[in-house]
Structure formats: C-alpha cells, structure tokens
Amino acid sequence: MILGEETSDYILNFALWDVVKFGLWGFLFLYFIFALLVVRQIALLTSVLGTHFSPLFKTVAFLHVLLAVGVFLFALVVL
C-alpha cells in the first residue's frame, strides 16, 4: 500500500467511529430525557388517578431514570 492510502483509510475509519460514538451518546441522552418524561407522566397520572399501585409506579420510574443515567455515564467512560 502507498502511505497516503493507508493514512486516508485510518482517517476514514477514525471519523466513522467518531460519528457512531457521538450518535450513540446522543441517543442515550435522548433516552435519559425520555425517562424523565415518563416520571413526569406518572406524577401527573397519580395526581389525577391515585391507586394502591402509585408508589410502585413511581419507584419503578425512578429506577428507570437511574438506569438511564448509569448507562449514559457508562457509555461516556467506555466509549
């Protein structure tokens, strides 16, 4: 291979990986926003229609937000 071709292949692969990495970070950030919206919707739902399961729903939604934050931070560290 010619040195120029090898360098251009490296640059192309590096740029492609960066695009994938930033796309994944963006998706995980949007997923975190979605998890926050789920918490908001559950809060609105329980204020209108309270049931015996309302604390369970709130707990599961809060755990979902923590999981989304954990996955996002894990991706930031690993990628």
Secondary structure as GFF3:
##gff-version 3
##sequence-region A 1 79
A	DSSP	alpha_helix	3	48	.	.	.	ID=ss1
A	DSSP	alpha_helix	54	78	.	.	.	ID=ss2
###
